[in-house]
Amino acid sequence: MTVFSTVRLGILALLLFSCTKAEDKSQEISSESFRNEVAATEVRTATAERKSFDYLINAIGKLEAQSEVKALVEREGYLEKVSVLEGQYVQKGQLIATLDRREAEFALEKAKIAVVKAQSELEVLKTQFHLALESKDSAISKTVQNRILVNSGLSLAEVELKEAQLNLSRCEVRAPVSGKIANIKFREGSLVTKNAEFAEILSTDRLLLRVNVLESDIPLISSNQRAEVYPISDSQNAIEGRVTAINPKVDENGLVQVSITLNSVKNLLPGMNARAIIRAPQSNSLVVPKDAVVYRSGRAVVFTVENGKESKWNYVEVGKDNGQEIEILEGIPENSTVITTNNLQLAHQAPVKLVKE
């Protein structure tokens, strides 16, 4: 090999060494300065706290009167007078409608005449059997007295008189309970049958909301538990209520009926739609704001702050959710600083800047 060739190979080797070193230095600078070159994401944070947590059970239903009773017509006849209007408040026993009384009044008069006639017949029989009635043997006297009562027809006439009086009273329809009149079925002049429903009477001083709740939530509900009711007519203002009944049967859809009694009925009517929120307190739960949980590929993720300047990606298992806070069952430790804003596109170990309120 000539001197020229040797020199040439040395120059090539020096050039290759210089390029390799320059490339390594370039890569080293890029790796170390990457985080400094990327702008830090401004985030707000909260603390994962272990505390009491109100789980909210939401359900929809209709308001009902606590008592809904049907006022029935007790005999057949023509409706002569309707004394009430729908929505009118009535007291128990108040007259609300009247049937044509003429036939019943005639029957009552005939029954009274029959009683007078039977009393006259009784006096005649007493005269005929006065010796037996005055007998010293009390058994004989009592037996004779009973027989002449029957033979005179007085006993039967008195029973028929009571029956006629009862039939006359059945010409009146009276309120079986106090409440508001609803759904009047007949007008004056209508022919009604025995036991026909004339109207409904609603006890509107207390209202119930019946809602269907998932069977999985039933263990969290108990009698007298607090609830908030939001009528559709006034969805911004809550009315306080209490759970008063839980149906012990699950329906075919896996739902259980729960009854809530409202503490106020102002401006409310039976049949109105309403939404209920039943509060089920959970103690000693690890809780974060709901905004701290994001979902990636169908899995729940919470970003925490590491060293005050870097994000950390944490897969978590979530529990109950009350719309504002969410329960964390597993994935982050207590008192972790969790990121609540700008976390939808945040990456693992991305630089972050904490922003205070």
C-alpha positions in Angstrom: 0.0 0.0 0.0 1.4 3.4 -0.9 1.7 6.3 1.4 -1.0 8.1 -0.5 -3.5 5.3 0.1 -2.7 5.2 3.8 -3.3 8.9 4.2 -6.6 8.6 2.2 -7.9 5.8 4.5 -7.0 7.8 7.6 -8.9 10.9 6.4 -12.0 8.7 5.6 -11.9 7.1 9.1 -11.6 10.6 10.7 -14.6 11.8 8.7 -16.8 8.8 9.7 -15.9 9.2 13.4 -16.8 12.9 13.3 -20.2 12.2 11.7 -21.0 9.5 14.1 -20.1 11.7 17.1 -22.1 14.6 15.7 -25.1 12.4 15.2 -24.9 11.0 18.8 -24.6 14.5 20.1 -27.6 15.6 18.1 -29.7 12.7 19.4 -28.6 13.3 23.0 -29.6 17.0 22.8 -33.0 16.1 21.2 -33.9 13.6 23.9 -32.9 15.8 26.8 -34.4 19.0 25.6 -37.7 17.5 24.3 -39.7 18.4 27.4 -38.3 21.9 27.6 -39.2 22.5 24.0 -42.9 21.4 24.4 -45.1 24.0 26.1 -46.5 23.0 29.5 -50.3 22.4 29.5 -52.1 24.6 32.0 -54.3 22.5 34.3 -56.4 22.8 37.4 -56.2 20.2 40.0 -58.1 18.7 43.0 -57.3 16.2 45.7 -58.5 12.6 45.8 -60.3 12.6 49.2 -61.6 9.8 51.3 -64.9 11.1 52.7 -68.7 10.7 52.9 -70.2 10.6 49.4 -73.9 11.0 48.4 -74.8 8.6 45.7 -77.8 10.0 43.7 -80.5 7.6 42.5 -82.5 9.2 39.7 -86.0 8.1 38.8 -89.1 9.5 37.0 -92.8 9.0 37.9 -96.2 10.5 38.3 -97.7 12.3 41.3 -100.7 10.6 42.9 -103.1 11.6 45.6 -102.3 9.7 48.8 -106.0 8.6 48.8 -108.1 8.2 45.7 -111.7 7.0 46.4 -114.5 6.4 44.0 -117.9 7.8 44.9 -120.5 5.2 43.8 -124.2 5.4 43.0 -125.9 2.9 45.3 -129.1 2.4 43.3 -130.5 2.7 39.8 -132.3 5.8 38.7 -132.1 9.1 36.9 -129.6 11.7 38.1 -131.7 14.6 39.2 -129.0 17.0 40.4 -125.2 17.3 40.5 -124.1 19.5 43.3 -120.4 19.8 42.7 -117.8 20.7 40.1 -114.5 19.1 39.2 -111.7 20.5 41.4 -114.1 21.5 44.2 -113.1 20.5 47.7 -115.7 18.5 49.6 -116.0 17.2 53.2 -116.6 13.6 54.1 -120.4 13.0 54.0 -121.2 16.0 51.9 -124.0 15.7 49.4 -122.6 15.7 45.9 -125.5 14.3 43.7 -129.1 13.3 44.0 -131.2 10.8 42.1 -134.9 11.0 41.3 -136.5 10.3 44.7 -140.2 9.9 43.8 -140.3 6.1 43.5 -138.4 5.7 46.7 -140.7 8.1 48.5 -143.7 6.2 47.3 -142.2 3.0 48.6 -141.5 4.6 52.0 -145.1 5.9 52.3 -146.5 2.4 51.6 -144.1 0.9 54.2 -145.4 3.4 56.8 -149.0 2.5 56.0 -148.2 -1.2 56.4 -146.7 -0.5 59.8 -149.9 1.3 61.0 -152.0 -1.5 59.6 -149.9 -4.1 61.4 -150.1 -2.2 64.6 -153.9 -2.3 64.5 -153.9 -6.0 63.8 -151.6 -6.4 66.8 -154.0 -4.7 69.1 -156.8 -7.0 68.0 -154.7 -10.1 68.6 -153.7 -8.8 72.0 -157.4 -8.5 72.9 -158.0 -12.1 71.7 -155.1 -13.5 73.6 -155.1 -11.3 76.7 -155.4 -14.2 79.0 -152.3 -16.0 77.6 -150.4 -12.7 77.7 -151.3 -12.2 81.3 -150.3 -15.8 82.3 -148.1 -16.2 85.4 -145.9 -18.5 83.4 -143.5 -16.1 81.8 -142.5 -18.6 79.1 -146.0 -19.0 77.9 -146.6 -15.2 77.9 -143.4 -14.5 75.9 -144.2 -17.2 73.4 -147.7 -15.9 72.7 -146.4 -12.3 72.4 -143.8 -13.3 69.8 -146.4 -15.2 67.8 -148.9 -12.4 67.7 -146.2 -10.0 66.6 -145.5 -12.3 63.6 -149.1 -13.0 62.9 -150.0 -9.3 62.9 -147.3 -8.7 60.3 -145.8 -5.9 62.4 -142.3 -7.5 62.5 -142.2 -7.7 58.7 -143.7 -4.3 58.2 -141.0 -2.7 60.5 -138.3 -4.4 58.5 -139.8 -3.2 55.2 -140.0 0.3 56.6 -136.3 0.3 57.4 -135.5 -1.0 53.9 -137.6 1.7 52.3 -135.8 4.4 54.4 -132.5 2.9 53.3 -133.5 2.9 49.6 -134.5 6.6 49.9 -131.2 7.5 51.5 -129.5 5.8 48.5 -131.0 8.4 46.2 -128.2 10.7 47.6 -124.6 10.4 46.6 -122.3 11.5 49.4 -118.5 12.0 49.6 -117.0 8.9 51.2 -113.8 11.0 52.2 -112.7 14.6 52.2 -110.9 15.8 49.1 -111.2 17.2 45.6 -113.8 16.1 43.1 -112.3 14.6 39.9 -113.6 12.9 36.8 -117.4 13.3 37.1 -118.8 10.6 34.9 -122.5 11.6 34.5 -124.6 14.7 33.9 -128.0 15.7 35.2 -130.7 13.6 33.6 -128.4 10.6 33.0 -129.8 7.1 33.7 -127.3 5.4 36.1 -127.0 1.8 37.2 -126.5 0.5 40.6 -122.8 0.7 41.8 -121.9 3.0 38.9 -118.9 5.3 39.5 -120.1 8.9 39.8 -116.7 10.6 40.4 -113.4 10.3 42.1 -112.4 12.1 45.3 -108.7 12.8 45.7 -107.1 13.6 49.0 -104.7 16.3 47.6 -103.5 17.5 51.0 -100.8 14.8 50.6 -99.2 13.7 47.4 -97.2 10.6 46.5 -94.6 10.1 43.8 -94.3 6.5 42.6 -91.0 5.8 40.8 -89.3 2.7 39.4 -85.8 2.0 40.6 -83.2 -0.5 39.4 -83.2 -3.6 41.6 -79.4 -3.1 42.0 -80.1 0.2 43.8 -82.7 -1.1 46.2 -80.2 -2.1 48.9 -79.2 1.6 49.1 -82.8 2.7 49.8 -84.7 2.5 53.1 -87.8 3.9 54.6 -87.7 7.6 55.6 -84.7 8.2 53.4 -84.4 11.8 52.1 -85.4 12.6 48.5 -85.7 15.6 46.3 -88.6 15.9 43.9 -88.5 18.2 40.8 -92.0 18.5 39.1 -91.8 19.0 35.3 -93.9 22.2 35.8 -91.1 23.7 38.0 -87.9 21.7 37.3 -85.6 24.2 39.0 -87.0 24.1 42.5 -86.8 20.9 44.6 -89.6 19.8 46.9 -88.4 17.7 49.9 -89.8 14.3 50.3 -89.3 11.0 52.2 -89.4 7.4 51.1 -92.5 5.9 52.6 -92.9 2.5 50.9 -90.8 0.0 48.9 -92.6 -2.6 46.9 -91.2 -6.0 47.9 -91.6 -7.4 44.3 -89.3 -6.9 41.3 -91.1 -6.6 38.0 -90.2 -8.3 34.7 -87.9 -5.4 33.8 -85.8 -5.6 36.9 -87.4 -2.5 38.5 -88.9 -2.0 41.9 -91.6 0.6 42.7 -90.7 3.1 45.4 -93.2 5.6 46.9 -92.1 9.1 48.0 -94.4 11.3 50.1 -94.0 15.0 49.4 -93.7 17.6 52.2 -95.5 20.3 50.1 -98.3 20.2 47.5 -98.3 23.8 46.5 -99.2 24.3 42.8 -99.1 20.5 42.3 -101.8 18.2 40.9 -102.2 14.4 40.8 -101.0 13.1 37.4 -98.1 15.6 37.0 -94.8 14.1 35.9 -91.9 14.6 38.3 -88.2 13.5 38.7 -86.9 12.2 42.0 -83.4 12.2 43.3 -82.9 9.8 46.3 -79.8 10.4 48.3 -77.9 7.3 49.4 -75.0 8.4 51.6 -71.8 6.3 51.2 -69.2 6.6 53.9 -65.4 6.3 53.6 -65.2 6.5 49.8 -62.3 7.7 47.8 -63.7 10.5 45.7 -62.6 12.8 42.9 -64.4 15.4 40.8 -66.2 13.8 37.9 -64.1 16.0 35.5 -61.0 14.2 36.6 -62.1 11.0 34.9 -61.6 10.6 31.2 -62.0 7.5 29.0 -59.4 6.1 26.7 -60.3 3.0 24.6 -63.2 2.4 26.8 -61.2 2.4 30.1 -61.4 5.0 32.8 -58.2 7.1 33.3 -57.2 9.7 35.9 -54.2 11.9 35.4 -52.2 12.8 38.5 -49.4 15.3 38.9 -45.9 14.0 39.6 -43.2 16.3 41.1 -45.5 19.3 40.6 -44.7 19.5 36.9 -45.5 16.3 35.1 -48.6 14.3 34.3 -49.0 10.6 35.1 -51.5 8.3 33.4 -53.5 6.0 35.8 -56.0 3.4 34.8 -58.7 3.4 37.5 -61.8 1.4 38.5 -64.7 3.7 39.1 -67.7 3.1 41.4 -70.8 5.3 42.0 -71.4 8.6 40.4 -73.5 11.5 41.7 -73.1 13.8 38.8 -70.5 16.0 40.4 -68.1 13.5 42.1 -67.2 9.9 41.2 -66.0 7.1 43.5 -62.6 5.6 42.8 -62.4 1.9 43.8 -58.8 1.3 42.6 -56.0 2.9 40.7 -54.8 6.0 42.6 -53.8 6.5 46.2 -55.6 8.7 48.7 -54.6 12.4 48.7 -53.3 12.2 45.1 -53.4 15.5 43.1 -55.6 14.8 40.2 -56.0 16.9 37.0 -59.5 18.2 36.3 -59.0 20.4 33.2 -57.3 20.0 29.8 -57.0 16.3 30.4 -58.9 15.0 27.4 -55.8 15.0 25.1 -53.2 14.9 27.8 -50.3 12.4 27.5 -48.3 10.4 30.0 -45.4 12.4 31.4 -46.4 15.5 29.6 -45.2 18.8 31.2 -48.0 20.6 33.1 -48.4 24.0 34.7 -50.7 24.2 37.8 -53.2 27.1 37.6 -54.8 28.2 40.8 -58.4 29.5 41.0 
